[in-house]
Amino acid sequence: MRTAQAIELKEKPPALLIAAHGEIGGGAQNTTLFALTRNVRAHLGGLPVACGVLNGEPSLDTAFAGLAGDRALIYPLFMSGGHCVENALPERLGLANKSNADGRKVTILPPLGLDPALTALIGRRVRDAVAANPHSMAGTSILVIAHGSERNPQSRLATEAFANALRRHLKTRPVRTAYLEDTPFAEDAVAALAAHSVVVSFFAGEGSHGGEDVPRLLADAGKLHVPVIGPVGADPRIADLVVAAVRHELAGELSAA
């Protein structure tokens, strides 16, 4: 994390709500979300920062209702702009036209999975994993595992965009994608992994998918030797991306100090 520096605005600052799905399984109990919220709060000293989840506690609507002030920024800790971001968040927050609720002005920021800065962050971790083994980047296969959905293409689109950006960043062979609930299925892709591979777990938390499903697939395929990067959202440096997204949104309101 960068050095803490309070945001100084020309107007009264908005509150920030980090919104997540809510971890079910994996034994994580939303600890990743709580740690992220603490880190972001420490580095946005001028803004109230809270978190809420669609499933579980703290509930999204309760956390939103407890925010102070008449403006709020919502940071979606999701890997795509699919159903949860486009529909579930506005519905749970009672937003009219996705921009206001009970007279409060609300801005929903782009989700984590669409942040271009995520590529470099994960790219460094992939390089570190490759360097820890006697293999070259050119000789290493990279597989990105995501949720996927046969009903909504947003997860696939976000995952493929990330995979293509990661390939360009690393200047390596094509980065493959696979999904838990769409084709190509992750189970088949993991079973076909080459000896020299790295898996990127493209999930926002350590719940049932990132914390259980991906490790289980590797264990079932006898591929536990394959390094796993992620779940992506559990990286402590994600806080830097959230802080940067907030600063970018408020750039026109920052004081000269």
C-alpha positions as CSV (number, residue, x, y, z in Angstrom):
1,M,0.0,0.0,0.0
2,R,1.1,3.6,-0.7
3,T,1.6,6.1,2.1
4,A,-1.6,7.2,3.8
5,Q,-2.8,10.6,2.6
6,A,-6.2,12.0,3.4
7,I,-8.4,13.2,0.5
8,E,-9.1,17.0,0.6
9,L,-12.1,18.0,-1.4
10,K,-13.6,21.4,-2.2
11,E,-17.0,20.0,-1.1
12,K,-18.2,17.7,1.6
13,P,-16.7,14.2,0.7
14,P,-19.0,11.3,-0.2
15,A,-19.1,8.0,1.6
16,L,-17.6,4.9,0.1
17,L,-19.4,1.5,0.2
18,I,-17.4,-1.5,-1.0
19,A,-20.1,-3.9,-2.2
20,A,-19.4,-7.7,-2.5
21,H,-21.3,-10.9,-3.2
22,G,-20.7,-12.3,0.3
23,E,-18.5,-15.4,0.8
24,I,-20.4,-18.7,1.2
25,G,-18.1,-21.6,2.0
26,G,-14.3,-21.6,1.9
27,G,-14.2,-20.7,5.6
28,A,-13.3,-17.1,4.8
29,Q,-16.3,-15.4,6.5
30,N,-15.8,-12.2,4.4
31,T,-12.4,-11.7,6.1
32,T,-10.9,-10.5,2.8
33,L,-13.6,-7.9,2.5
34,F,-13.1,-6.6,6.0
35,A,-9.3,-6.4,5.6
36,L,-9.8,-4.5,2.3
37,T,-12.2,-2.1,3.9
38,R,-9.8,-1.4,6.7
39,N,-6.9,-0.8,4.3
40,V,-8.9,1.5,2.1
41,R,-10.3,3.4,5.1
42,A,-6.7,4.0,6.3
43,H,-5.7,5.5,3.0
44,L,-8.8,7.6,2.4
45,G,-8.7,9.5,5.6
46,G,-11.2,12.1,4.4
47,L,-13.9,9.6,3.4
48,P,-16.2,7.4,5.5
49,V,-15.7,3.8,4.2
50,A,-18.0,0.8,4.9
51,C,-18.7,-2.5,3.3
52,G,-21.8,-4.7,2.6
53,V,-22.7,-7.9,0.9
54,L,-25.6,-9.2,-1.1
55,N,-25.6,-12.5,0.8
56,G,-24.8,-12.6,4.5
57,E,-23.6,-9.9,6.9
58,P,-23.1,-7.0,6.9
59,S,-26.0,-6.8,4.6
60,L,-25.7,-4.3,1.7
61,D,-28.9,-2.4,2.4
62,T,-28.1,-2.0,6.1
63,A,-24.5,-0.8,5.4
64,F,-25.9,1.6,2.8
65,A,-28.5,3.0,5.1
66,G,-25.8,3.6,7.7
67,L,-23.7,5.8,5.4
68,A,-23.5,9.4,6.4
69,G,-24.0,12.3,4.0
70,D,-26.0,12.9,0.8
71,R,-23.5,11.3,-1.6
72,A,-22.2,7.8,-1.9
73,L,-19.7,6.0,-4.1
74,I,-20.2,2.3,-4.6
75,Y,-17.2,0.1,-5.4
76,P,-18.3,-3.3,-6.8
77,L,-15.9,-6.0,-5.6
78,F,-17.0,-8.2,-8.5
79,M,-15.1,-9.6,-11.5
80,S,-17.5,-8.4,-14.2
81,G,-20.3,-6.0,-14.8
82,G,-22.9,-8.8,-15.0
83,H,-26.2,-9.3,-13.1
84,C,-24.9,-8.5,-9.7
85,V,-23.6,-5.1,-10.7
86,E,-26.1,-4.2,-13.3
87,N,-29.2,-5.4,-11.5
88,A,-28.8,-6.7,-8.0
89,L,-26.8,-3.8,-6.6
90,P,-29.2,-1.1,-7.8
91,E,-32.2,-3.1,-6.7
92,R,-30.9,-3.8,-3.2
93,L,-29.9,-0.1,-2.8
94,G,-33.2,1.1,-4.0
95,L,-31.7,3.2,-6.7
96,A,-33.9,5.1,-9.1
97,N,-32.2,5.3,-12.5
98,K,-29.1,3.8,-10.8
99,S,-28.1,7.2,-9.6
100,N,-30.1,8.3,-6.5
101,A,-31.8,6.8,-3.5
102,D,-34.0,8.7,-1.1
103,G,-32.4,12.0,-2.3
104,R,-28.9,10.7,-2.0
105,K,-26.7,10.9,-5.1
106,V,-25.1,7.6,-5.8
107,T,-22.3,6.7,-8.2
108,I,-21.5,3.0,-9.0
109,L,-17.9,2.7,-10.0
110,P,-16.5,0.2,-12.5
111,P,-16.1,-3.3,-10.9
112,L,-12.7,-4.7,-9.9
113,G,-12.5,-7.2,-12.8
114,L,-12.7,-4.3,-15.3
115,D,-9.9,-2.3,-13.8
116,P,-7.0,-2.1,-16.4
117,A,-4.5,-1.8,-13.5
118,L,-5.4,-5.3,-12.4
119,T,-3.4,-6.7,-15.3
120,A,0.0,-5.4,-14.1
121,L,-0.8,-6.4,-10.5
122,I,-1.5,-10.0,-11.5
123,G,1.2,-10.0,-14.1
124,R,3.8,-9.4,-11.4
125,R,2.6,-12.4,-9.5
126,V,2.6,-14.6,-12.5
127,R,6.2,-13.6,-13.2
128,D,7.2,-14.3,-9.6
129,A,5.5,-17.8,-9.8
130,V,7.4,-18.6,-13.0
131,A,10.7,-17.3,-11.6
132,A,10.3,-19.6,-8.6
133,N,10.4,-22.6,-10.9
134,P,13.1,-23.5,-13.4
135,H,10.9,-22.5,-16.4
136,S,10.8,-19.6,-18.8
137,M,7.7,-17.4,-19.3
138,A,7.6,-18.5,-23.0
139,G,7.5,-22.1,-21.9
140,T,4.7,-21.6,-19.3
141,S,1.0,-22.0,-20.0
142,I,-1.4,-19.7,-18.2
143,L,-5.0,-20.6,-17.4
144,V,-7.5,-18.1,-16.0
145,I,-10.4,-19.7,-14.2
146,A,-13.6,-17.7,-13.7
147,H,-17.2,-18.2,-12.8
148,G,-18.9,-17.8,-16.1
149,S,-22.6,-18.0,-16.9
150,E,-24.6,-19.5,-19.7
151,R,-27.3,-16.8,-19.1
152,N,-25.2,-13.7,-19.0
153,P,-22.1,-13.1,-21.2
154,Q,-20.5,-10.5,-19.0
155,S,-18.3,-12.9,-16.9
156,R,-16.9,-14.4,-20.1
157,L,-16.3,-11.0,-21.7
158,A,-14.5,-9.6,-18.7
159,T,-12.4,-12.8,-18.3
160,E,-11.4,-12.9,-21.9
161,A,-10.5,-9.2,-21.9
162,F,-8.4,-9.7,-18.8
163,A,-6.7,-12.8,-20.3
164,N,-5.9,-10.9,-23.5
165,A,-4.5,-7.9,-21.6
166,L,-2.4,-10.3,-19.5
167,R,-1.0,-11.9,-22.6
168,R,0.0,-8.5,-24.0
169,H,1.5,-7.4,-20.7
170,L,3.6,-10.6,-20.3
171,K,4.4,-10.8,-24.0
172,T,3.7,-14.5,-23.9
173,R,1.7,-17.2,-25.6
174,P,-2.2,-16.9,-25.6
175,V,-3.7,-17.0,-22.1
176,R,-6.5,-19.5,-21.9
177,T,-9.8,-19.1,-20.1
178,A,-12.1,-21.7,-18.5
179,Y,-15.2,-21.4,-16.4
180,L,-17.1,-23.2,-13.5
181,E,-20.5,-22.6,-15.1
182,D,-19.8,-22.2,-18.8
183,T,-17.7,-23.7,-21.6
184,P,-14.9,-24.4,-21.8
185,F,-15.4,-26.0,-18.4
186,A,-12.6,-25.5,-15.8
187,E,-12.6,-29.2,-14.9
188,D,-11.6,-30.2,-18.5
189,A,-9.1,-27.3,-18.8
190,V,-7.4,-28.2,-15.5
191,A,-7.2,-31.9,-16.4
192,A,-5.4,-30.9,-19.7
193,L,-2.9,-28.5,-18.0
194,A,0.7,-28.9,-19.2
195,A,3.5,-29.6,-16.8
196,H,4.7,-26.0,-16.7
197,S,1.5,-24.0,-16.0
198,V,0.1,-21.2,-13.8
199,V,-3.5,-20.8,-12.8
200,V,-5.1,-17.4,-12.2
201,S,-8.1,-17.7,-9.9
202,F,-10.3,-14.9,-11.3
203,F,-12.6,-14.5,-8.2
204,A,-13.2,-11.6,-5.9
205,G,-13.1,-13.6,-2.6
206,E,-12.2,-16.8,-0.9
207,G,-15.6,-18.2,-0.7
208,S,-16.8,-21.5,-2.2
209,H,-15.6,-20.8,-5.7
210,G,-12.1,-19.3,-5.1
211,G,-11.6,-21.0,-1.8
212,E,-12.9,-24.4,-2.5
213,D,-13.8,-25.1,-6.2
214,V,-10.5,-24.1,-7.8
215,P,-8.3,-26.0,-5.2
216,R,-10.6,-29.1,-5.5
217,L,-10.3,-29.1,-9.3
218,L,-6.5,-29.1,-9.1
219,A,-6.5,-31.8,-6.4
220,D,-8.9,-34.0,-8.4
221,A,-6.7,-33.7,-11.5
222,G,-3.5,-34.4,-9.6
223,K,-2.3,-30.9,-10.4
224,L,-1.6,-29.5,-6.9
225,H,2.0,-28.7,-8.0
226,V,0.6,-26.0,-10.3
227,P,1.0,-22.5,-8.8
228,V,-2.3,-20.7,-8.3
229,I,-2.5,-16.9,-8.3
230,G,-5.5,-15.7,-6.3
231,P,-8.2,-15.5,-5.7
232,V,-7.5,-12.2,-7.3
233,G,-9.6,-10.2,-4.9
234,A,-7.7,-11.4,-1.9
235,D,-4.5,-9.7,-2.9
236,P,-3.7,-6.9,-0.4
237,R,-2.7,-4.6,-3.2
238,I,-6.3,-4.5,-4.4
239,A,-6.7,-1.7,-1.9
240,D,-4.5,0.4,-4.0
241,L,-6.8,-0.1,-7.0
242,V,-9.9,0.9,-4.9
243,V,-8.1,4.0,-3.7
244,A,-7.1,4.9,-7.2
245,A,-10.6,4.4,-8.5
246,V,-12.0,6.7,-5.9
247,R,-9.4,9.4,-6.5
248,H,-10.1,9.2,-10.2
249,E,-13.8,9.6,-9.7
250,L,-13.2,12.6,-7.4
251,A,-10.4,14.2,-9.5
252,G,-12.4,17.3,-10.4
253,E,-13.2,17.9,-6.7
254,L,-9.8,17.6,-5.2
255,S,-8.4,20.7,-3.6
256,A,-5.0,22.1,-4.7
257,A,-3.5,21.0,-1.4
